């Protein structure tokens, strides 16, 4: 979901009701951070525009469960790299009769040239998202001679067809989260910032293309995993990351997700290349690293993530990153 509240489109300007491309010397990176009080939500948005990109990072608290989207011709044709960081929601687009699901810690690439539909969001928790919108022509250039998954998407785009990288979403990896963090917290200025932001957005695109290509290969090699079982396993992963401080046992997790233990363990290993316990441990320690870099005290991090003691947390952290938590701060 993108909330565009201004008329600044980076490499574009509005002239006589039409969008025209700006000359090269007029193209600069622009950034704004604002809070908005809409009738349907309160939102804090960071927006960045460059010649070929529109980037938005948002923290939204929805006041209404349902909202409506109406068509607009004000934006240039763009492709969206979408990352849902927390919260849940969905959009039904009346134009192409398609529902798009936005669940916590999931990502996809979407081409939706027109939106006229209804959105439904969880009003009980904040909805955080990060989106990179590539100008269509730039995206097609980057996708040329890439991997099969990205080229298939590019073929649909070139034909003007609504499409997304896959019919399912994939988890937001830690490499993707690091890219997002670096974009949001970039301290460069001028042309250096423009180059840095551009390179990081391309890196995000590469990481997504790679993730979906790997998932595609696994699906082709493992046809026995039914769609329902796959959905339940993704739900299990989401449940785990939302209960890091007190994760359930595998038996409990299987009951919560409505799948038997064998399918859960085998399917989880197949989809995420590691055991449930291994995935959970890696996720907790990567999240711990993120919290420490943000300045959270070591004791608070250990407590928040459910470690029995600070020494226990420190030993696990040192084993993974070869440095103690104290030296990271």
C-alpha positions as CSV (number, residue, x, y, z in Angstrom):
1,X,0.0,0.0,0.0
2,X,1.3,3.5,-0.8
3,X,-0.1,6.7,0.5
4,X,0.9,9.6,-1.8
5,X,0.0,12.9,-0.3
6,X,2.0,15.3,-2.5
7,X,2.5,16.3,-6.1
8,X,6.3,15.6,-6.2
9,X,7.2,12.6,-8.4
10,X,11.0,12.9,-8.5
11,X,11.8,12.9,-12.3
12,X,8.3,14.1,-13.2
13,X,6.2,17.2,-13.0
14,X,2.6,18.0,-13.7
15,X,2.0,20.4,-16.6
16,X,-1.5,21.2,-17.7
17,X,-2.9,18.1,-16.1
18,X,-0.3,15.8,-17.8
19,X,2.9,14.3,-16.3
20,X,6.1,15.3,-18.1
21,X,9.6,14.0,-17.5
22,X,12.0,16.6,-16.0
23,X,15.3,17.5,-17.8
24,X,18.3,15.7,-16.4
25,X,19.8,18.8,-14.7
26,X,16.5,19.2,-12.7
27,X,16.6,15.7,-11.2
28,X,17.6,15.6,-7.6
29,X,16.8,13.3,-4.6
30,X,14.1,14.7,-2.4
31,X,13.1,13.5,1.0
32,X,10.3,14.3,3.5
33,X,9.2,12.9,6.8
34,X,5.7,13.8,8.0
35,X,2.9,12.8,10.3
36,X,-0.7,12.8,8.9
37,X,-4.1,12.4,10.5
38,X,-6.5,10.9,7.9
39,X,-10.1,10.0,8.6
40,X,-9.2,6.3,8.3
41,X,-5.8,6.3,9.9
42,X,-2.9,8.1,11.6
43,X,0.3,7.7,9.6
44,X,3.9,8.6,9.9
45,X,5.6,8.5,6.4
46,X,9.1,8.8,5.1
47,X,9.0,9.5,1.4
48,X,12.0,9.6,-0.9
49,X,11.9,10.5,-4.6
50,X,14.7,10.0,-7.2
51,X,14.7,10.2,-11.0
52,X,13.5,6.6,-11.3
53,X,12.2,5.7,-7.9
54,X,9.5,6.6,-5.4
55,X,10.2,5.1,-1.9
56,X,7.8,5.2,1.0
57,X,8.3,3.8,4.6
58,X,5.2,4.1,6.7
59,X,4.0,3.4,10.2
60,X,0.2,3.4,10.1
61,X,-2.5,2.9,12.8
62,X,-5.8,2.2,11.1
63,X,-8.9,3.6,12.7
64,X,-11.2,1.8,10.4
65,X,-11.2,-1.9,9.4
66,X,-12.2,-1.1,5.8
67,X,-11.2,1.6,3.4
68,X,-11.8,2.4,-0.3
69,X,-9.3,3.1,-3.1
70,X,-10.3,5.1,-6.1
71,X,-8.5,5.3,-9.5
72,X,-6.0,8.1,-10.1
73,X,-4.1,9.1,-13.2
74,X,-1.6,11.3,-11.3
75,X,1.2,8.8,-10.9
76,X,3.6,7.6,-13.7
77,X,3.6,3.9,-14.5
78,X,5.6,2.1,-11.8
79,X,6.3,-1.3,-10.4
80,X,6.1,-1.9,-6.7
81,X,8.6,-3.8,-4.5
82,X,6.4,-4.4,-1.4
83,X,7.6,-5.3,2.1
84,X,5.1,-5.7,4.9
85,X,7.1,-5.3,8.1
86,X,4.3,-5.7,10.6
87,X,0.5,-5.9,10.7
88,X,-1.9,-7.6,8.4
89,X,-4.2,-6.5,5.6
90,X,-5.6,-7.1,2.1
91,X,-6.8,-5.2,-1.0
92,X,-9.4,-6.4,-3.5
93,X,-8.9,-4.7,-6.8
94,X,-12.1,-4.5,-8.8
95,X,-10.3,-3.7,-12.0
96,X,-8.6,-7.1,-12.3
97,X,-10.8,-9.0,-9.8
98,X,-7.8,-9.9,-7.7
99,X,-7.1,-10.0,-3.9
100,X,-3.7,-9.0,-2.6
101,X,-2.8,-10.2,0.9
102,X,-0.4,-8.2,3.1
103,X,0.8,-10.2,6.1
104,X,3.5,-9.4,8.6
105,X,7.1,-10.0,7.4
106,X,6.2,-10.9,3.8
107,X,7.3,-9.5,0.5
108,X,6.5,-9.6,-3.2
109,X,6.8,-7.5,-6.4
110,X,3.5,-6.2,-7.8
111,X,2.5,-4.4,-11.0
112,X,-0.9,-2.8,-10.6
113,X,-1.4,0.0,-13.1
114,X,-4.8,0.9,-11.8
115,X,-6.5,0.4,-8.4
116,X,-10.2,0.7,-7.7
117,X,-11.2,-1.4,-4.8
118,X,-11.4,-2.1,-1.1
119,X,-8.8,-2.5,1.6
120,X,-9.2,-4.4,4.9
121,X,-6.7,-3.9,7.7
122,X,-6.1,-5.1,11.2
123,X,-6.9,-2.2,13.5
124,X,-5.5,-3.8,16.7
125,X,-1.8,-3.4,15.7
126,X,0.4,-0.9,13.8
127,X,0.8,-1.6,10.1
128,X,4.4,-0.9,9.0
129,X,5.4,-1.1,5.3
130,X,8.3,-0.3,3.0
131,X,7.8,0.1,-0.7
132,X,10.1,0.9,-3.6
133,X,8.3,2.0,-6.8
134,X,10.5,1.6,-10.0
135,X,9.6,3.5,-13.1
136,X,8.4,0.8,-15.5
137,X,11.0,1.4,-18.2
138,X,13.8,1.3,-15.6
139,X,12.4,-2.0,-14.2
140,X,12.3,-3.5,-17.6
141,X,15.9,-2.6,-18.2
142,X,17.0,-4.2,-14.9
143,X,14.9,-7.3,-15.6
144,X,16.4,-7.9,-19.0
145,X,18.5,-11.1,-19.2
146,X,17.8,-11.7,-15.4
147,X,16.5,-15.0,-13.9
148,X,13.3,-16.7,-15.2
149,X,11.1,-15.5,-12.4
150,X,11.9,-11.8,-13.0
151,X,11.8,-12.1,-16.7
152,X,8.4,-13.7,-16.6
153,X,7.1,-10.7,-14.6
154,X,8.8,-8.3,-17.0
155,X,7.0,-10.0,-19.9
156,X,3.6,-9.3,-18.3
157,X,4.6,-5.7,-17.5
158,X,5.7,-5.1,-21.1
159,X,2.3,-6.3,-22.3
160,X,0.6,-4.0,-19.7
161,X,-0.8,-6.9,-17.8
162,X,-1.5,-6.9,-14.0
163,X,1.0,-9.3,-12.4
164,X,3.1,-10.1,-9.4
165,X,6.4,-12.1,-9.0
166,X,4.4,-15.0,-7.6
167,X,0.9,-15.8,-6.4
168,X,2.3,-16.3,-2.9
169,X,4.4,-14.0,-0.7
170,X,7.8,-14.9,0.8
171,X,9.4,-13.9,4.1
172,X,11.4,-10.6,4.3
173,X,15.0,-11.9,4.7
174,X,17.5,-10.3,7.0
175,X,19.5,-9.2,4.0
176,X,16.4,-7.3,2.8
177,X,15.8,-5.8,6.2
178,X,19.4,-4.6,6.3
179,X,18.9,-2.9,2.9
180,X,15.7,-1.2,4.1
181,X,17.5,-0.1,7.3
182,X,20.4,1.4,5.3
183,X,18.0,3.2,3.0
184,X,16.0,4.7,5.8
185,X,19.1,5.7,7.8
186,X,21.3,6.9,4.9
187,X,23.5,9.8,6.0
188,X,25.0,10.6,2.6
189,X,24.0,13.8,0.8
190,X,23.6,15.0,-2.8
191,X,24.8,12.7,-5.6
192,X,26.3,10.2,-3.2
193,X,23.0,9.7,-1.5
194,X,21.3,9.3,-4.9
195,X,23.8,6.7,-6.0
196,X,23.6,4.9,-2.6
197,X,19.8,4.8,-2.6
198,X,19.7,3.6,-6.2
199,X,22.2,0.8,-5.6
200,X,20.3,-0.4,-2.4
201,X,17.0,-0.5,-4.2
202,X,18.6,-2.6,-7.0
203,X,20.0,-4.8,-4.3
204,X,16.5,-5.3,-2.9
205,X,15.3,-6.2,-6.3
206,X,18.1,-8.8,-6.8
207,X,17.4,-10.3,-3.3
208,X,13.7,-10.7,-4.1
209,X,14.3,-12.2,-7.6
210,X,16.8,-14.6,-6.1
211,X,14.4,-15.6,-3.2
212,X,11.5,-16.3,-5.6
213,X,13.7,-18.2,-8.0
214,X,14.8,-20.5,-5.2
215,X,11.3,-21.0,-4.0
216,X,10.2,-21.8,-7.5
217,X,12.9,-24.5,-7.8
218,X,11.8,-26.0,-4.5
219,X,8.2,-26.1,-5.5
220,X,9.1,-27.8,-8.8
221,X,11.2,-30.4,-6.9
222,X,8.6,-30.9,-4.1
223,X,5.2,-31.3,-5.8
224,X,3.9,-33.3,-2.8
225,X,3.5,-30.1,-0.6
226,X,-0.1,-29.1,-1.0
227,X,-1.1,-25.5,-1.2
228,X,-2.9,-25.8,2.1
229,X,0.1,-27.3,3.8
230,X,2.4,-24.6,2.4
231,X,0.0,-21.9,3.7
232,X,-0.1,-23.5,7.1
233,X,3.8,-23.7,7.3
234,X,4.0,-20.0,6.4
235,X,1.5,-19.3,9.1
236,X,3.7,-21.3,11.5
237,X,6.7,-19.2,10.7
238,X,4.7,-16.0,11.2
239,X,3.4,-17.3,14.6
240,X,7.0,-18.1,15.7
241,X,8.3,-14.6,14.9
242,X,5.4,-13.0,16.7
243,X,6.1,-15.1,19.8
244,X,9.9,-14.9,20.1
245,X,9.8,-14.4,23.9
246,X,7.8,-17.6,24.5
247,X,7.8,-19.8,21.4
248,X,5.5,-22.9,21.4
249,X,6.8,-26.4,21.2
250,X,6.6,-28.2,17.8
251,X,3.6,-30.2,19.1
252,X,1.9,-27.0,20.2
253,X,2.8,-25.2,17.0
254,X,1.4,-28.0,14.8
255,X,-1.9,-27.8,16.7
256,X,-2.1,-24.0,16.4
257,X,-1.5,-24.2,12.7
258,X,-3.7,-27.2,11.9
259,X,-1.1,-29.5,10.4
260,X,0.6,-32.7,11.7
261,X,4.1,-32.6,13.2
262,X,5.7,-34.6,10.4
263,X,4.4,-32.3,7.6
264,X,5.3,-29.2,9.7
265,X,8.9,-30.3,10.3
266,X,9.5,-31.6,6.8
267,X,7.7,-28.8,5.1
268,X,9.4,-26.1,7.2
269,X,12.8,-27.6,6.3
270,X,11.9,-27.7,2.6
271,X,10.7,-24.1,2.5
272,X,13.2,-22.4,4.7
273,X,16.3,-24.6,4.4
274,X,16.6,-25.1,8.1
275,X,14.8,-26.7,11.0
276,X,12.1,-24.9,13.0
277,X,14.5,-24.5,16.0
278,X,17.4,-23.4,13.7
279,X,15.2,-20.8,12.0
280,X,13.9,-19.5,15.3
281,X,17.4,-19.2,16.8
282,X,18.8,-17.3,13.7
283,X,15.8,-15.0,13.6
284,X,16.1,-14.2,17.3
285,X,19.8,-13.4,17.1
286,X,19.4,-11.3,14.0
287,X,16.6,-9.4,15.6
288,X,18.8,-9.0,18.7
289,X,21.6,-7.5,16.6
290,X,19.1,-5.0,15.1
291,X,17.9,-4.0,18.6
292,X,21.4,-3.6,19.8
293,X,22.4,-1.4,16.9
294,X,19.3,0.8,17.6
295,X,20.7,1.3,21.2
296,X,18.5,-1.1,23.2
297,X,20.4,-2.2,26.4
298,X,21.8,-5.8,26.4
299,X,19.7,-6.9,29.4
300,X,16.5,-5.5,27.8
301,X,17.2,-7.4,24.5
302,X,17.9,-10.7,26.4
303,X,14.7,-10.3,28.4
304,X,12.6,-9.3,25.3
305,X,13.7,-12.3,23.3
306,X,13.1,-14.8,26.1
307,X,16.7,-15.7,27.1
308,X,17.0,-17.2,30.6
309,X,20.0,-14.9,31.4
310,X,22.3,-12.3,29.9
311,X,25.3,-14.7,29.9
312,X,23.1,-17.3,28.0
313,X,22.2,-14.6,25.4
314,X,25.8,-13.3,25.2
315,X,27.1,-16.8,24.5
316,X,24.6,-17.5,21.8
317,X,25.2,-14.1,20.2
318,X,29.0,-14.5,20.3
319,X,28.7,-18.0,18.7
320,X,26.8,-16.6,15.7
321,X,28.5,-13.3,15.1
322,X,32.0,-13.9,16.6
323,X,31.6,-10.8,18.7
324,X,30.1,-10.1,22.1
325,X,26.9,-8.0,22.3
326,X,28.8,-5.3,24.3
327,X,31.3,-4.8,21.5
328,X,28.5,-4.3,19.0
329,X,27.1,-1.2,20.8
